[in-house]
Amino acid sequence: MYTWLLPAVKAVLPHVGTIISAALPVFQSRKIDENAATQEALLQRQISELQEVASHNAVHIKELAEQLKQMVVTLEQGVIANERRYRRLTALSALATVLSIIAIALWWTGAR
């Protein structure tokens, strides 16, 4: 029923851990000292860490977007293939129905 879901999950699942680890910035220290210079240095380190994490997030989001694009293209190709199969099976079933009606008509007229 949802045959496309399993490959989609398998494609995204290996990257969930890296996304989560990059999305949760871990600061070196959250203590705020009495000294203003130390406080500014701590804030500067935290800002640089946030900037680094944001750049990593951007890279990971770009990779995920590319994988999502690939998955959408693959899904579209699968939909097109299934649509062709559906049309072919519909045509074959219509042909089988017509041939059955002809066979029944021939049998009916021959039975008299």
PASEBA-1860 file (N, C-alpha, C; in nm, 3 decimals):
! residues 112
1> MYTWLLPA> 0.082/-0.118/0.000/0.000/0.000/0.000/0.087/0.126/0.000 ~ 0.177/0.138/0.096/0.268/0.252/0.100/0.410/0.203/0.070 ~ 0.430/0.156/-0.050/0.560/0.099/-0.086/0.667/0.207/-0.096 ~ 0.632/0.331/-0.116/0.728/0.439/-0.127/0.777/0.483/0.011 ~ 0.704/0.451/0.118/0.738/0.501/0.250/0.866/0.438/0.305 ~ 0.883/0.309/0.286/1.000/0.240/0.339/1.131/0.293/0.279 ~ 1.142/0.308/0.147/1.267/0.367/0.095/1.288/0.510/0.141 ~ 1.180/0.585/0.159/1.193/0.723/0.205/1.248/0.726/0.346
9> VKAVLPHV> 1.196/0.640/0.432/1.244/0.635/0.570/1.389/0.587/0.574 ~ 1.422/0.487/0.492/1.559/0.437/0.489/1.656/0.543/0.438 ~ 1.610/0.632/0.350/1.698/0.737/0.298/1.723/0.846/0.402 ~ 1.624/0.875/0.484/1.635/0.986/0.580/1.691/0.939/0.714 ~ 1.663/0.818/0.754/1.698/0.768/0.886/1.847/0.780/0.923 ~ 1.941/0.749/0.834/2.081/0.760/0.874/2.125/0.901/0.910 ~ 2.053/1.002/0.864/2.094/1.140/0.886/2.024/1.206/1.003 ~ 1.933/1.137/1.068/1.859/1.197/1.178/1.952/1.228/1.295
17> GTIISAAL> 2.043/1.140/1.325/2.135/1.163/1.437/2.223/1.284/1.415 ~ 2.277/1.300/1.295/2.362/1.416/1.269/2.282/1.545/1.270 ~ 2.158/1.538/1.225/2.074/1.657/1.227/2.046/1.699/1.371 ~ 2.013/1.601/1.454/1.982/1.632/1.594/2.107/1.682/1.666 ~ 2.220/1.617/1.642/2.342/1.662/1.710/2.385/1.800/1.664 ~ 2.360/1.834/1.539/2.395/1.967/1.491/2.292/2.072/1.535 ~ 2.170/2.029/1.554/2.064/2.123/1.591/2.067/2.159/1.739 ~ 2.131/2.079/1.823/2.137/2.107/1.966/2.276/2.158/2.003
25> PVFQSRKI> 2.293/2.288/2.003/2.427/2.340/2.035/2.459/2.316/2.183 ~ 2.580/2.272/2.206/2.625/2.248/2.342/2.730/2.354/2.373 ~ 2.699/2.441/2.466/2.792/2.547/2.501/2.902/2.494/2.590 ~ 3.017/2.560/2.583/3.130/2.518/2.666/3.100/2.546/2.813 ~ 3.039/2.659/2.838/3.011/2.694/2.976/2.894/2.791/2.979 ~ 2.810/2.777/3.079/2.697/2.868/3.092/2.712/2.959/3.215 ~ 2.822/2.944/3.283/2.844/3.026/3.401/2.875/3.169/3.359 ~ 2.820/3.260/3.433/2.850/3.400/3.410/2.928/3.450/3.530
33> DENAATQE> 3.051/3.489/3.505/3.138/3.533/3.613/3.110/3.679/3.647 ~ 3.170/3.718/3.756/3.158/3.857/3.801/3.238/3.949/3.709 ~ 3.345/3.898/3.655/3.435/3.979/3.573/3.371/4.007/3.438 ~ 3.368/4.131/3.396/3.304/4.171/3.270/3.382/4.121/3.150 ~ 3.513/4.120/3.157/3.595/4.072/3.046/3.573/3.923/3.023 ~ 3.564/3.847/3.132/3.539/3.704/3.121/3.399/3.680/3.065 ~ 3.307/3.762/3.107/3.169/3.750/3.059/3.161/3.776/2.909 ~ 3.234/3.878/2.864/3.235/3.908/2.720/3.302/3.796/2.641
41> ALLQRQIS> 3.408/3.739/2.695/3.478/3.630/2.627/3.388/3.508/2.618 ~ 3.316/3.481/2.727/3.223/3.367/2.728/3.112/3.389/2.625 ~ 3.056/3.507/2.623/2.951/3.537/2.525/3.004/3.528/2.383 ~ 3.127/3.575/2.362/3.186/3.567/2.230/3.205/3.422/2.187 ~ 3.250/3.334/2.279/3.265/3.191/2.247/3.130/3.130/2.214 ~ 3.029/3.165/2.294/2.896/3.110/2.269/2.842/3.157/2.135 ~ 2.865/3.280/2.100/2.820/3.332/1.970/2.891/3.261/1.857 ~ 3.022/3.241/1.872/3.096/3.170/1.766/3.049/3.025/1.753
49> ELQEVASH> 3.018/2.962/1.868/2.964/2.825/1.862/2.830/2.822/1.792 ~ 2.745/2.920/1.823/2.614/2.926/1.755/2.631/2.947/1.605 ~ 2.723/3.033/1.567/2.748/3.055/1.425/2.799/2.928/1.357 ~ 2.886/2.855/1.425/2.937/2.730/1.369/2.825/2.627/1.354 ~ 2.741/2.616/1.456/2.629/2.521/1.451/2.532/2.562/1.341 ~ 2.508/2.691/1.326/2.416/2.737/1.221/2.471/2.704/1.083 ~ 2.603/2.719/1.065/2.660/2.685/0.934/2.653/2.534/0.910 ~ 2.676/2.453/1.014/2.661/2.308/0.999/2.516/2.272/0.967
57> NAVHIKEL> 2.423/2.339/1.033/2.281/2.314/1.005/2.249/2.346/0.860 ~ 2.304/2.455/0.810/2.278/2.492/0.671/2.331/2.385/0.575 ~ 2.448/2.331/0.606/2.504/2.225/0.521/2.416/2.101/0.526 ~ 2.374/2.062/0.646/2.289/1.944/0.660/2.153/1.964/0.594 ~ 2.099/2.082/0.607/1.969/2.110/0.543/1.983/2.104/0.392 ~ 2.094/2.154/0.340/2.117/2.147/0.195/2.127/2.001/0.150 ~ 2.199/1.918/0.227/2.210/1.776/0.193/2.072/1.709/0.197 ~ 1.995/1.740/0.300/1.860/1.682/0.309/1.772/1.728/0.194
65> AEQLKQMV> 1.785/1.853/0.155/1.705/1.903/0.043/1.742/1.830/-0.086 ~ 1.870/1.805/-0.105/1.912/1.730/-0.224/1.858/1.588/-0.222 ~ 1.864/1.524/-0.104/1.811/1.388/-0.093/1.660/1.387/-0.111 ~ 1.593/1.488/-0.059/1.448/1.498/-0.077/1.414/1.517/-0.225 ~ 1.494/1.597/-0.293/1.473/1.618/-0.437/1.489/1.485/-0.512 ~ 1.593/1.409/-0.478/1.615/1.278/-0.540/1.498/1.185/-0.512 ~ 1.449/1.188/-0.387/1.338/1.100/-0.350/1.212/1.137/-0.425 ~ 1.187/1.267/-0.442/1.068/1.311/-0.514/1.077/1.270/-0.660
73> VTLEQGVI> 1.195/1.284/-0.720/1.213/1.241/-0.859/1.188/1.091/-0.872 ~ 1.242/1.014/-0.778/1.222/0.869/-0.780/1.075/0.834/-0.763 ~ 1.007/0.903/-0.673/0.864/0.879/-0.653/0.784/0.913/-0.777 ~ 0.819/1.024/-0.842/0.750/1.062/-0.965/0.769/0.956/-1.074 ~ 0.890/0.903/-1.084/0.915/0.798/-1.182/0.834/0.674/-1.149 ~ 0.823/0.641/-1.021/0.741/0.526/-0.980/0.595/0.548/-1.011 ~ 0.547/0.669/-0.990/0.406/0.700/-1.021/0.381/0.687/-1.170 ~ 0.474/0.735/-1.251/0.459/0.725/-1.397/0.457/0.578/-1.439
81> ANERRYRR> 0.546/0.498/-1.383/0.550/0.355/-1.417/0.421/0.285/-1.374 ~ 0.371/0.318/-1.254/0.246/0.258/-1.208/0.127/0.302/-1.293 ~ 0.129/0.425/-1.337/0.021/0.474/-1.424/0.020/0.398/-1.555 ~ 0.138/0.372/-1.612/0.146/0.293/-1.737/0.092/0.152/-1.714 ~ 0.134/0.090/-1.601/0.085/-0.044/-1.571/-0.066/-0.046/-1.555 ~ -0.118/0.054/-1.487/-0.263/0.063/-1.466/-0.336/0.074/-1.600 ~ -0.287/0.158/-1.688/-0.352/0.173/-1.820/-0.345/0.044/-1.900 ~ -0.229/-0.023/-1.894/-0.213/-0.149/-1.968/-0.307/-0.255/-1.913
89> LTALSALA> -0.316/-0.265/-1.780/-0.406/-0.364/-1.720/-0.552/-0.331/-1.748 ~ -0.587/-0.204/-1.750/-0.724/-0.164/-1.784/-0.757/-0.204/-1.927 ~ -0.664/-0.179/-2.018/-0.686/-0.217/-2.158/-0.698/-0.369/-2.172 ~ -0.612/-0.442/-2.103/-0.620/-0.589/-2.110/-0.750/-0.642/-2.052 ~ -0.795/-0.584/-1.943/-0.921/-0.631/-1.884/-1.040/-0.595/-1.972 ~ -1.034/-0.480/-2.038/-1.142/-0.444/-2.131/-1.142/-0.540/-2.250 ~ -1.023/-0.573/-2.302/-1.014/-0.669/-2.412/-1.065/-0.806/-2.369 ~ -1.030/-0.850/-2.248/-1.077/-0.979/-2.199/-1.230/-0.979/-2.184
97> TVLSIIAI> -1.286/-0.868/-2.139/-1.431/-0.858/-2.126/-1.499/-0.867/-2.262 ~ -1.446/-0.794/-2.359/-1.504/-0.798/-2.495/-1.493/-0.938/-2.553 ~ -1.377/-1.003/-2.539/-1.361/-1.138/-2.592/-1.455/-1.237/-2.521 ~ -1.478/-1.216/-2.392/-1.570/-1.303/-2.319/-1.712/-1.286/-2.370 ~ -1.752/-1.163/-2.394/-1.887/-1.138/-2.447/-1.902/-1.199/-2.585 ~ -1.798/-1.186/-2.668/-1.803/-1.246/-2.802/-1.812/-1.398/-2.792 ~ -1.733/-1.458/-2.701/-1.735/-1.603/-2.685/-1.871/-1.650/-2.636 ~ -1.933/-1.578/-2.544/-2.065/-1.614/-2.495/-2.170/-1.601/-2.606
105> ALWWTGAR> -2.155/-1.495/-2.686/-2.250/-1.474/-2.797/-2.235/-1.586/-2.900 ~ -2.112/-1.623/-2.932/-2.091/-1.731/-3.029/-2.144/-1.864/-2.973 ~ -2.123/-1.889/-2.848/-2.172/-2.012/-2.787/-2.325/-2.012/-2.786 ~ -2.384/-1.898/-2.754/-2.528/-1.888/-2.750/-2.592/-1.912/-2.888 ~ -2.531/-1.851/-2.990/-2.588/-1.871/-3.124/-2.559/-2.012/-3.176 ~ -2.450/-2.074/-3.138/-2.418/-2.209/-3.181/-2.499/-2.314/-3.105 ~ -2.544/-2.282/-2.987/-2.619/-2.377/-2.906/-2.761/-2.392/-2.956 ~ -2.812/-2.304/-3.031/-2.951/-2.311/-3.077/-2.966/-2.409/-3.185
END
